[in-house]
């Protein structure tokens, strides 16, 4: 069996945000994975990749978010895409368009620990994806 391309698409969310999805069925499992799929799904905002799911050879299934890499439990291609889309929607619905917010408010909206959000926001500020107002509030870019 040859590798079969299942998905290769780019979804435009706005002038500054898009997602790229590439998924292949391969003859044998990539090193580190327990399934016969090779994939990379990336979400790019303002020219920076802010979210990526992939199964790089030897590393297995994992997710990248601003320099942090976490294991990902792959079950099916459909669930992979659903999880990826859920992360994008969470970014948009919870944080984008809310106007300037404090880190504490961003954590509350995201339902996450303030310290963890502080680390993520700092990385996104350093990457130039987020901006701060003169009063120190965080501005999340609009996607639509």
Secondary structure, DSSP 8 states (H G I E B T S, - for coil): ---EEEEEEEEEEETTEEEEEEEEE-SS--TT-SSSEEEEEEEEETTEEEEEEE--TTT-SEEEETTEEEE-----HHHHHHHHHHHHHHIIIIITTS-SB-HHHHHHHHT--HHHHHHHHHHHHHTTSSEE-TTS-EE-----
